[in-house]
Amino acid sequence: VDALVSRRSILIVEDDPSIAEVLSIRLDQQGYDSHRAETGAEAMSLARRHQPHLVLLVLRLPDVDGFTLCQQMDDDPQTCDIPKIVLSGMERPDIIRATRSAGCKFFVRKPYDPNALLILIEQAISETEEW
């Protein structure tokens, strides 16, 4: 019973349902519970309600860009401590800097190695739990 209670949750913010589904299945296989949002508004609502251990998000969403969403989460007392990892096909230095200044912990370029992503997820969650 304890194993179910202590499962960590991850919020996947991805507007492509098939990518979100694959990621969700992969995370579930690794022992995470995942929630999915396709818009920034839905992401904020789910983040407040479920208090996930981590948020994985893309930069292009239908209603808001990922930078703005990161900033909104950082500015909200309910979500400011949740680490965020940006997944993006863009890898210009200005984008990487912008994700950092918006409050994102890591930037991962698509296509990404799922095993490398899992290592970053673990690292981001354990660093957050240490303080």
DSSP file with accessible surface (Angstrom, degrees, kcal/mol):
  #  RESIDUE AA STRUCTURE BP1 BP2  ACC     N-H-->O    O-->H-N    N-H-->O    O-->H-N    TCO  KAPPA ALPHA  PHI   PSI    X-CA   Y-CA   Z-CA
    1    1 A V    >>        0   0  148      0, 0.0     4,-1.7     0, 0.0     3,-0.6   0.000 360.0 360.0 360.0 -41.5    0.0    0.0    0.0
    2    2 A D  H 3>  +     0   0  133      1,-0.2     4,-2.4     2,-0.2     5,-0.1   0.853 360.0  61.3 -58.6 -36.1    2.8    2.4    0.8
    3    3 A A  H 34 S+     0   0   73      1,-0.2     4,-0.3     2,-0.2    -1,-0.2   0.886 105.5  47.0 -60.4 -37.1    4.3    2.1   -2.6
    4    4 A L  H X4 S+     0   0  125     -3,-0.6     3,-0.8     1,-0.2    -1,-0.2   0.899 111.9  50.2 -71.2 -38.6    1.1    3.5   -4.1
    5    5 A V  H 3< S+     0   0  116     -4,-1.7    -2,-0.2     1,-0.2    -1,-0.2   0.898 111.3  48.2 -66.5 -37.7    0.9    6.4   -1.7
    6    6 A S  T 3< S+     0   0   86     -4,-2.4    -1,-0.2    -5,-0.2    -2,-0.2   0.394  78.1 128.1 -90.8   4.8    4.5    7.4   -2.3
    7    7 A R    <   -     0   0   64     -3,-0.8     2,-0.2    -4,-0.3    25,-0.1  -0.403  58.9-128.0 -59.3 134.4    4.3    7.4   -6.1
    8    8 A R        -     0   0   59     23,-0.5    25,-2.8    -2,-0.1     2,-0.4  -0.591  19.6-139.0 -84.7 148.0    5.6   10.6   -7.5
    9    9 A S  E     -a   33   0A  13     -2,-0.2    44,-2.3    23,-0.2    45,-0.9  -0.832  12.9-165.0-112.5 147.3    3.5   12.5   -9.9
   10   10 A I  E     -ab  34  54A   0     23,-2.7    25,-2.3    -2,-0.4     2,-0.6  -0.994  13.4-142.7-130.2 133.2    4.5   14.4  -13.0
   11   11 A L  E     -ab  35  55A   2     43,-2.5    45,-3.0    -2,-0.4     2,-0.6  -0.872  14.3-156.9 -96.3 121.5    2.4   16.9  -15.0
   12   12 A I  E     -ab  36  56A   2     23,-3.2    25,-2.8    -2,-0.6     2,-0.8  -0.900   5.9-168.9-100.0 118.1    3.0   16.6  -18.7
   13   13 A V  E     +ab  37  57A   1     43,-3.4    45,-1.6    -2,-0.6     2,-0.3  -0.893  32.0 137.4-110.7  99.3    2.1   19.8  -20.6
   14   14 A E        -     0   0    6     23,-2.0    47,-0.1    -2,-0.8     6,-0.1  -0.979  45.4-153.8-148.3 126.0    2.1   18.9  -24.3
   15   15 A D  S    S+     0   0   65     45,-0.4    23,-0.1    -2,-0.3     3,-0.1   0.559  80.6  81.9 -84.0  -4.7   -0.4   19.9  -26.9
   16   16 A D     >  -     0   0   59      1,-0.2     4,-2.4     2,-0.0     3,-0.3  -0.855  67.8-159.9 -99.3 105.9    0.2   16.8  -29.1
   17   17 A P  H  > S+     0   0   71      0, 0.0     4,-2.4     0, 0.0    -1,-0.2   0.835  88.0  54.1 -57.2 -34.2   -1.9   14.1  -27.5
   18   18 A S  H  > S+     0   0   75      2,-0.2     4,-2.2     1,-0.2     5,-0.2   0.920 110.7  45.3 -70.7 -38.5    0.1   11.2  -29.1
   19   19 A I  H  > S+     0   0   58     -3,-0.3     4,-2.4     2,-0.2     5,-0.2   0.937 113.9  50.0 -66.3 -43.4    3.4   12.5  -27.7
   20   20 A A  H  X S+     0   0    4     -4,-2.4     4,-2.7     1,-0.2    -2,-0.2   0.905 110.0  51.5 -61.1 -39.4    1.8   13.1  -24.3
   21   21 A E  H  X S+     0   0   82     -4,-2.4     4,-2.5    -5,-0.2     5,-0.2   0.933 110.1  47.3 -64.1 -47.0    0.4    9.6  -24.3
   22   22 A V  H  X S+     0   0  102     -4,-2.2     4,-2.4     1,-0.2    -1,-0.2   0.932 114.8  46.7 -61.0 -45.1    3.8    7.9  -25.1
   23   23 A L  H  X S+     0   0    8     -4,-2.4     4,-2.6     1,-0.2     5,-0.2   0.916 111.3  51.8 -63.9 -41.9    5.5   10.0  -22.4
   24   24 A S  H  X S+     0   0   18     -4,-2.7     4,-2.5    -5,-0.2    -2,-0.2   0.920 110.5  47.7 -61.5 -44.8    2.7    9.2  -19.9
   25   25 A I  H  X S+     0   0   79     -4,-2.5     4,-2.4     2,-0.2    -1,-0.2   0.935 112.2  50.2 -62.6 -45.1    3.0    5.4  -20.6
   26   26 A R  H  X S+     0   0   65     -4,-2.4     4,-1.0     1,-0.2    -2,-0.2   0.913 112.4  46.2 -60.4 -44.9    6.8    5.6  -20.2
   27   27 A L  H  <>S+     0   0    2     -4,-2.6     5,-2.5     1,-0.2     3,-0.4   0.898 110.2  53.7 -66.2 -40.0    6.6    7.5  -16.9
   28   28 A D  H ><5S+     0   0   85     -4,-2.5     3,-1.8     1,-0.2    -2,-0.2   0.911 105.4  53.8 -60.8 -40.8    3.9    5.1  -15.6
   29   29 A Q  H 3<5S+     0   0  132     -4,-2.4    -1,-0.2     1,-0.3    -2,-0.2   0.786 106.7  53.5 -63.6 -26.5    6.2    2.1  -16.4
   30   30 A Q  T 3<5S-     0   0   97     -4,-1.0    -1,-0.3    -3,-0.4    -2,-0.2   0.334 128.5 -97.1 -91.1   5.0    8.9    3.9  -14.3
   31   31 A G  T < 5S+     0   0   31     -3,-1.8   -23,-0.5     1,-0.3     2,-0.3   0.622  81.7 127.4  93.7  14.6    6.6    4.2  -11.3
   32   32 A Y      < -     0   0   11     -5,-2.5     2,-0.4   -25,-0.1    -1,-0.3  -0.738  54.0-134.9-100.3 152.1    5.3    7.7  -11.8
   33   33 A D  E     -a    9   0A  64    -25,-2.8   -23,-2.7    -2,-0.3     2,-0.4  -0.883  29.3-159.2 -95.7 137.1    1.7    8.9  -11.9
   34   34 A S  E     -a   10   0A  29     -2,-0.4     2,-0.3   -25,-0.2   -23,-0.2  -0.931  15.8-167.1-123.8 146.7    1.2   11.4  -14.7
   35   35 A H  E     -a   11   0A  51    -25,-2.3   -23,-3.2    -2,-0.4     2,-0.4  -0.918  17.9-144.4-118.6 152.0   -1.4   14.0  -15.4
   36   36 A R  E     +a   12   0A 100     -2,-0.3     2,-0.4   -25,-0.2   -23,-0.2  -0.959  16.9 179.7-126.7 139.9   -1.7   15.6  -18.8
   37   37 A A  E     -a   13   0A   1    -25,-2.8   -23,-2.0    -2,-0.4     3,-0.1  -0.987  14.2-168.6-132.2 143.3   -2.6   19.2  -19.9
   38   38 A E  S    S+     0   0   90     -2,-0.4     2,-0.3   -25,-0.2   -25,-0.1   0.507  75.2  42.3-106.5  -9.0   -2.8   20.5  -23.4
   39   39 A T  S  > S-     0   0   39     22,-0.1     4,-2.2    23,-0.1     5,-0.1  -0.914  81.2-117.2-132.8 162.6   -3.0   24.2  -22.6
   40   40 A G  H  > S+     0   0    0     -2,-0.3     4,-2.5     2,-0.2     5,-0.2   0.899 115.6  52.7 -64.1 -40.4   -1.3   26.5  -20.1
   41   41 A A  H  > S+     0   0   66      1,-0.2     4,-2.1     2,-0.2    -1,-0.2   0.930 110.9  46.5 -62.6 -43.9   -4.6   27.2  -18.3
   42   42 A E  H  > S+     0   0   83      1,-0.2     4,-2.7     2,-0.2     5,-0.2   0.901 111.0  53.9 -64.4 -39.1   -5.3   23.5  -17.9
   43   43 A A  H  X S+     0   0    0     -4,-2.2     4,-2.8     2,-0.2    -2,-0.2   0.920 108.3  48.1 -62.2 -45.3   -1.7   23.1  -16.7
   44   44 A M  H  X S+     0   0   10     -4,-2.5     4,-2.3     2,-0.2     5,-0.2   0.927 112.7  49.1 -62.2 -43.5   -2.0   25.8  -14.0
   45   45 A S  H  X S+     0   0   52     -4,-2.1     4,-2.3     1,-0.2    -2,-0.2   0.942 114.8  43.6 -61.6 -47.6   -5.3   24.3  -12.8
   46   46 A L  H  X S+     0   0   18     -4,-2.7     4,-3.2     1,-0.2     5,-0.4   0.885 111.9  53.8 -66.6 -38.5   -3.9   20.7  -12.6
   47   47 A A  H  X S+     0   0    0     -4,-2.8     4,-1.7    -5,-0.2    -1,-0.2   0.917 112.0  44.6 -63.5 -42.3   -0.6   21.9  -11.0
   48   48 A R  H  < S+     0   0   98     -4,-2.3    -1,-0.2    -5,-0.2    -2,-0.2   0.918 119.0  42.6 -65.9 -43.1   -2.6   23.7   -8.2
   49   49 A R  H  < S+     0   0  161     -4,-2.3    -2,-0.2    -5,-0.2    -3,-0.2   0.911 127.0  27.1 -72.8 -42.7   -4.9   20.8   -7.7
   50   50 A H  H  < S-     0   0   73     -4,-3.2    -3,-0.2    -5,-0.2    -2,-0.2   0.601  84.1-146.2-100.2 -14.2   -2.5   17.9   -7.8
   51   51 A Q     <  -     0   0   92     -4,-1.7   -42,-0.2    -5,-0.4    -4,-0.1   0.942  26.0-154.0  46.1  62.7    0.8   19.5   -6.7
   52   52 A P        -     0   0    6      0, 0.0   -42,-0.2     0, 0.0     3,-0.1  -0.208  20.6-125.4 -65.2 159.5    3.0   17.3   -8.9
   53   53 A H  S    S+     0   0   67    -44,-2.3     2,-0.3     1,-0.2   -43,-0.2   0.682  91.6   5.0 -74.5 -20.7    6.6   16.6   -8.0
   54   54 A L  E     -b   10   0A   0    -45,-0.9   -43,-2.5    28,-0.2     2,-0.4  -0.979  63.0-140.1-161.5 151.8    7.6   17.9  -11.5
   55   55 A V  E     -bc  11  84A   0     28,-2.3    30,-2.8    -2,-0.3     2,-0.5  -0.984   9.5-164.9-120.3 127.4    6.3   19.5  -14.6
   56   56 A L  E     +bc  12  85A   1    -45,-3.0   -43,-3.4    -2,-0.4     2,-0.3  -0.958  25.4 172.1-103.7 125.3    7.4   18.6  -18.1
   57   57 A L  E     -bc  13  86A   1     28,-2.7    30,-3.0    -2,-0.5     2,-0.2  -0.976  30.1-137.8-140.9 154.7    6.4   21.2  -20.6
   58   58 A V  E     - c   0  87A   5    -45,-1.6    30,-0.2    -2,-0.3     3,-0.0  -0.628  23.0-128.1 -98.9 163.4    6.7   22.3  -24.2
   59   59 A L  S    S+     0   0    6     28,-0.5     7,-2.3    -2,-0.2     2,-0.8   0.786  91.5  66.4 -83.8 -28.1    7.2   25.9  -25.3
   60   60 A R  B     +E   65   0B 176      5,-0.2   -45,-0.4     6,-0.1     5,-0.2  -0.845  60.9 157.7-103.0 110.3    4.4   26.0  -27.9
   61   61 A L        -     0   0   18      3,-0.8   -22,-0.1    -2,-0.8   -23,-0.0  -0.887  49.8-113.9-123.7 158.5    1.0   25.7  -26.4
   62   62 A P  S    S+     0   0   93      0, 0.0   -23,-0.1     0, 0.0     3,-0.1   0.832 111.5  25.3 -63.5 -32.2   -2.3   26.8  -27.9
   63   63 A D  S    S+     0   0   81      1,-0.3     2,-0.3    -3,-0.0   -24,-0.1   0.637 129.8   7.3-109.0 -16.9   -3.0   29.5  -25.3
   64   64 A V  S    S-     0   0   27     -5,-0.0    -3,-0.8     4,-0.0    -1,-0.3  -0.986  72.6-106.7-159.6 155.9    0.4   30.6  -23.9
   65   65 A D  B  >  -E   60   0B  67     -2,-0.3     4,-2.1    -5,-0.2     3,-0.2  -0.593  35.0-112.4 -89.4 160.9    4.0   30.0  -24.5
   66   66 A G  H  > S+     0   0    0     -7,-2.3     4,-2.7     1,-0.2     5,-0.2   0.810 114.8  58.6 -61.3 -31.6    6.1   27.8  -22.2
   67   67 A F  H  > S+     0   0   55     -8,-0.3     4,-2.3     2,-0.2    -1,-0.2   0.946 108.2  45.6 -62.5 -46.9    8.1   30.7  -20.9
   68   68 A T  H  > S+     0   0   55     -3,-0.2     4,-2.8     1,-0.2    -2,-0.2   0.911 112.2  51.6 -62.9 -42.5    5.0   32.5  -19.7
   69   69 A L  H  X S+     0   0    0     -4,-2.1     4,-2.5     2,-0.2    -2,-0.2   0.927 109.2  49.9 -61.6 -44.4    3.7   29.3  -18.1
   70   70 A a  H  X S+     0   0    0     -4,-2.7     4,-2.5     1,-0.2    -1,-0.2   0.925 112.2  48.5 -58.0 -45.3    6.9   28.8  -16.2
   71   71 A Q  H  X S+     0   0   76     -4,-2.3     4,-2.1     2,-0.2    -2,-0.2   0.915 109.8  51.5 -62.7 -42.4    6.8   32.4  -15.0
   72   72 A Q  H  X S+     0   0   80     -4,-2.8     4,-0.8     1,-0.2    -1,-0.2   0.913 111.5  47.7 -61.3 -41.7    3.1   32.0  -13.9
   73   73 A M  H >< S+     0   0    0     -4,-2.5     3,-0.6     1,-0.2     6,-0.3   0.905 111.9  49.6 -66.4 -40.4    4.0   28.8  -12.0
   74   74 A D  H 3< S+     0   0   51     -4,-2.5    -1,-0.2    28,-0.3    -2,-0.2   0.828 111.2  49.9 -65.4 -32.9    7.0   30.6  -10.4
   75   75 A D  H 3< S+     0   0  114     -4,-2.1    -1,-0.2    -5,-0.2    -2,-0.2   0.589  94.9  85.0 -82.0 -12.7    4.8   33.5   -9.4
   76   76 A D  S XX S-     0   0   19     -4,-0.8     4,-1.8    -3,-0.6     3,-1.4  -0.825  71.2-146.7 -96.4 121.9    2.1   31.4   -7.8
   77   77 A P  T 34 S+     0   0  117      0, 0.0     4,-0.3     0, 0.0    -1,-0.1   0.799  99.1  55.7 -56.7 -27.3    2.7   30.4   -4.1
   78   78 A Q  T 34 S+     0   0  104      1,-0.2    -5,-0.1     2,-0.1    -4,-0.1   0.733 122.7  23.1 -76.8 -23.3    1.0   27.0   -4.8
   79   79 A T  T X4 S+     0   0    0     -3,-1.4     3,-1.5    -6,-0.3    -1,-0.2   0.425  90.4 100.2-123.6  -0.2    3.2   26.0   -7.7
   80   80 A C  T 3< S+     0   0   45     -4,-1.8    -2,-0.1     1,-0.3    -1,-0.1   0.749  83.4  52.1 -66.3 -23.4    6.5   28.0   -7.2
   81   81 A D  T 3  S+     0   0   98     -4,-0.3    -1,-0.3    -8,-0.1    -2,-0.1   0.464  82.6 106.3 -91.9  -0.5    8.4   25.1   -5.7
   82   82 A I  S <  S-     0   0   10     -3,-1.5   -28,-0.2    -9,-0.2   -29,-0.1  -0.679  71.8-128.1 -81.7 122.2    7.6   22.6   -8.5
   83   83 A P        -     0   0   10      0, 0.0   -28,-2.3     0, 0.0     2,-0.4  -0.413  24.2-153.4 -68.8 146.6   10.7   21.9  -10.7
   84   84 A K  E     -c   55   0A   4     19,-0.4    21,-2.5   -30,-0.2    22,-1.2  -0.972  11.6-165.0-126.8 137.9   10.0   22.3  -14.4
   85   85 A I  E     -cd  56 106A   0    -30,-2.8   -28,-2.7    -2,-0.4     2,-0.4  -0.991  15.0-144.9-121.3 125.0   11.8   20.7  -17.4
   86   86 A V  E     -cd  57 107A   0     20,-2.5    22,-3.3    -2,-0.5     2,-0.5  -0.765   7.8-162.0 -90.4 133.4   11.2   22.2  -20.9
   87   87 A L  E     +cd  58 108A   3    -30,-3.0   -28,-0.5    -2,-0.4     2,-0.3  -0.973  26.9 155.9-112.0 120.7   11.1   19.8  -23.9
   88   88 A S  E     - d   0 109A   7     20,-2.4    22,-2.7    -2,-0.5   -30,-0.0  -1.000  50.8-143.8-149.9 149.7   11.7   21.6  -27.1
   89   89 A G  S    S+     0   0   41     -2,-0.3     2,-0.4    20,-0.2    20,-0.1   0.591  86.5  84.6 -82.9 -11.9   12.8   21.1  -30.7
   90   90 A M        +     0   0   42      1,-0.1    20,-0.1     2,-0.0    -2,-0.1  -0.756  49.8 173.4 -92.6 137.2   14.4   24.6  -30.6
   91   91 A E        +     0   0  105     -2,-0.4    -1,-0.1    18,-0.1    18,-0.1  -0.077  21.1 142.4-136.9  36.6   17.9   24.8  -29.2
   92   92 A R    >>  -     0   0  131      1,-0.1     4,-2.1     4,-0.0     3,-0.7  -0.547  59.6-119.5 -74.9 146.6   19.1   28.3  -29.7
   93   93 A P  H 3> S+     0   0   86      0, 0.0     4,-2.7     0, 0.0     5,-0.2   0.868 113.5  56.1 -54.8 -36.6   21.1   29.8  -26.9
   94   94 A D  H 3> S+     0   0   70      1,-0.2     4,-2.4     2,-0.2     5,-0.1   0.878 107.4  48.9 -66.5 -33.4   18.6   32.6  -26.3
   95   95 A I  H <> S+     0   0    8     -3,-0.7     4,-2.4     2,-0.2    -1,-0.2   0.924 111.0  49.1 -70.7 -42.1   15.8   30.0  -25.9
   96   96 A I  H  X S+     0   0   52     -4,-2.1     4,-2.0     2,-0.2    -2,-0.2   0.946 113.6  47.1 -62.6 -43.8   17.8   28.0  -23.4
   97   97 A R  H  X S+     0   0  164     -4,-2.7     4,-2.8     1,-0.2     5,-0.2   0.919 110.9  52.3 -62.1 -42.9   18.6   31.3  -21.5
   98   98 A A  H  X S+     0   0   32     -4,-2.4     4,-1.7     1,-0.2    -1,-0.2   0.888 107.5  51.0 -63.4 -37.9   15.0   32.3  -21.6
   99   99 A T  H  <>S+     0   0    1     -4,-2.4     5,-2.6     2,-0.2     4,-0.3   0.917 112.0  48.3 -66.8 -39.2   13.8   29.0  -20.2
  100  100 A R  H ><5S+     0   0  138     -4,-2.0     3,-1.5     1,-0.2    -2,-0.2   0.937 112.1  47.2 -63.2 -47.5   16.3   29.3  -17.3
  101  101 A S  H 3<5S+     0   0   97     -4,-2.8    -1,-0.2     1,-0.3    -2,-0.2   0.786 106.2  59.7 -69.9 -21.9   15.3   32.9  -16.5
  102  102 A A  T 3<5S-     0   0    5     -4,-1.7   -28,-0.3    -5,-0.2    -1,-0.3   0.530 128.3 -96.9 -80.4  -5.2   11.6   31.9  -16.6
  103  103 A G  T < 5S+     0   0   24     -3,-1.5   -19,-0.4    -4,-0.3     2,-0.3   0.607  72.5 147.6 105.3  13.4   12.4   29.4  -13.8
  104  104 A a      < -     0   0    6     -5,-2.6    -1,-0.3    -6,-0.2   -19,-0.2  -0.651  38.2-151.8 -86.2 140.8   12.9   26.1  -15.6
  105  105 A K  S    S+     0   0   76    -21,-2.5     2,-0.3    -2,-0.3   -20,-0.2   0.917  74.6  10.8 -74.2 -49.1   15.4   23.7  -14.1
  106  106 A F  E     -d   85   0A  31    -22,-1.2   -20,-2.5    -7,-0.1     2,-0.5  -0.954  57.6-146.5-134.4 155.1   16.4   21.9  -17.3
  107  107 A F  E     -d   86   0A  30     -2,-0.3     2,-0.5   -22,-0.2   -20,-0.2  -0.989  18.5-170.0-119.6 124.5   16.1   22.3  -21.1
  108  108 A V  E     -d   87   0A  17    -22,-3.3   -20,-2.4    -2,-0.5     2,-0.3  -0.975  16.4-134.9-121.0 126.2   15.9   19.0  -23.0
  109  109 A R  E     -d   88   0A 106     -2,-0.5   -20,-0.2   -22,-0.2   -18,-0.1  -0.595  33.8 -95.5 -81.9 135.2   16.1   19.1  -26.8
  110  110 A K  S    S+     0   0   48    -22,-2.7     2,-0.1    -2,-0.3     3,-0.0  -0.731 107.6  47.0 -85.6 146.7   13.6   17.0  -28.8
  111  111 A P  S    S-     0   0  130      0, 0.0     2,-0.3     0, 0.0    -2,-0.1   0.593  89.9-179.8 -72.0 144.9   14.0   14.3  -29.9
  112  112 A Y        -     0   0   56     -2,-0.1    -2,-0.1    -4,-0.1     3,-0.1  -0.777  36.3-106.7-115.3 159.4   15.4   13.2  -26.6
  113  113 A D     >  -     0   0   89     -2,-0.3     4,-2.4     1,-0.2     5,-0.2  -0.742  27.3-146.0 -81.0 118.2   16.7   10.0  -25.1
  114  114 A P  H  > S+     0   0   55      0, 0.0     4,-2.2     0, 0.0    -1,-0.2   0.856  98.2  52.4 -57.9 -34.1   14.0    8.7  -22.8
  115  115 A N  H  > S+     0   0   90      2,-0.2     4,-1.9     1,-0.2     5,-0.1   0.908 108.9  49.0 -69.2 -39.7   16.6    7.3  -20.3
  116  116 A A  H  > S+     0   0   46      2,-0.2     4,-2.2     1,-0.2    -1,-0.2   0.907 110.1  52.5 -64.2 -39.6   18.4   10.6  -20.1
  117  117 A L  H  X S+     0   0    4     -4,-2.4     4,-2.6     1,-0.2    -2,-0.2   0.928 106.8  52.3 -62.4 -42.4   15.1   12.4  -19.5
  118  118 A L  H  X S+     0   0   21     -4,-2.2     4,-2.5     1,-0.2    -1,-0.2   0.892 107.8  52.0 -61.8 -37.5   14.3   10.0  -16.6
  119  119 A I  H  X S+     0   0  113     -4,-1.9     4,-2.6     1,-0.2    -1,-0.2   0.935 110.7  47.5 -64.3 -44.2   17.7   10.7  -15.1
  120  120 A L  H  X S+     0   0   40     -4,-2.2     4,-2.9     2,-0.2     5,-0.2   0.898 110.4  52.6 -63.6 -40.0   17.0   14.5  -15.2
  121  121 A I  H  X S+     0   0    0     -4,-2.6     4,-2.6     2,-0.2     5,-0.2   0.952 111.4  46.2 -59.7 -49.5   13.5   14.0  -13.8
  122  122 A E  H  X S+     0   0   82     -4,-2.5     4,-2.7     1,-0.2     5,-0.2   0.921 113.7  49.1 -58.5 -45.4   15.0   12.0  -10.8
  123  123 A Q  H  X S+     0   0   79     -4,-2.6     4,-2.5     2,-0.2     5,-0.2   0.935 112.0  47.5 -61.3 -47.2   17.7   14.6  -10.3
  124  124 A A  H  X S+     0   0    0     -4,-2.9     4,-1.7     1,-0.2    -2,-0.2   0.917 114.9  46.0 -63.0 -41.5   15.3   17.6  -10.4
  125  125 A I  H  X S+     0   0    2     -4,-2.6     4,-2.3    -5,-0.2    -2,-0.2   0.938 113.5  47.5 -68.9 -44.9   12.9   15.9   -8.0
  126  126 A S  H  X S+     0   0   42     -4,-2.7     4,-1.4    -5,-0.2    -2,-0.2   0.899 110.2  52.6 -68.1 -34.4   15.6   14.8   -5.5
  127  127 A E  H  X S+     0   0   54     -4,-2.5     4,-0.7    -5,-0.2    -1,-0.2   0.901 111.1  47.8 -64.4 -37.3   17.2   18.3   -5.5
  128  128 A T  H >< S+     0   0   30     -4,-1.7     3,-0.6    -5,-0.2    -2,-0.2   0.892 109.9  51.9 -68.6 -39.5   13.8   19.8   -4.7
  129  129 A E  H 3< S+     0   0  101     -4,-2.3    -1,-0.2     1,-0.2    -2,-0.2   0.758  98.5  67.4 -70.2 -22.9   13.2   17.3   -1.9
  130  130 A E  H 3<        0   0  157     -4,-1.4    -1,-0.2    -5,-0.2    -2,-0.2   0.825 360.0 360.0 -68.8 -31.5   16.6   18.1   -0.3
  131  131 A W    <<        0   0  196     -4,-0.7    -1,-0.1    -3,-0.6    -2,-0.1   0.251 360.0 360.0-109.8 360.0   15.5   21.6    0.6
